[in-house]
Amino acid sequence: MKNSFLTIALGAIATNAAWAGTYEWTSGWGQGITENMIDDGNGNTLNISCPGEDEEESDVRAYASIAGKEYSSKDDSGGFDVIVDGKTYSNPFETNCNACASIFPGFWKALRNANNLQISANGKTVNLPTKNIKKTLLPLDSKQNSCRMTW
């Protein structure tokens, strides 16, 4: 009986560990916000949150987890960088100023077409999968895309 319980418990742990990362881009909607997410299975994540039209906060927000530390695009310390096919975009989700917002359309297009994707902050850089990225991140001019700039 003890061996059976131990086998089941270890099997459950192994199964949960296998499902820890999605390894591909997914999208979900809840409480008026669309979330586009990727998880590399090692705890490194990127979450791009886009509010619905009824939401008070109307700009894009992004959250990253890099080597166990959390970052936000709205963090006063500068957020985090996104590296798309070798080009670094410094806190590209900050769209609440005219100059900042002017970078976003080009960044979004590059991100949707990324072959290699990394996020970086405080001297740590991690790779993220790009599987399904173009299908998940809709073009900015798509009516189904709630990601928009404040400016």
C-alpha angles and dihedrals in degrees: 000000000000091000092050092050091047091049092050092046093049090046091053091050092049091048092050091048090053090055095046094101129039094206088203137067116269135179132210138172129215139147092005097307132105113213122199109194145182129183122185093206092249097081096269109127145168122202120184109195120198120185124226120244093266094056120108093219101064104178133085118270127191134195128195136187114204120180091336098313123111124225134182132201087228093054114125090224092070104272115238139301128249117209114202117187090333097314116115120221111192110220091330094179093069100102100154095105131057096243092044093048092051090067095050101078093053091044092049092051091049091046092052089052097041121143094177122030129184136168122207140187137152093007095307122113127184134184121237128197120254099200110137092000095131092047093047100042105060123208113273091244093054113114088220092058112092093183107112141154124249092224 
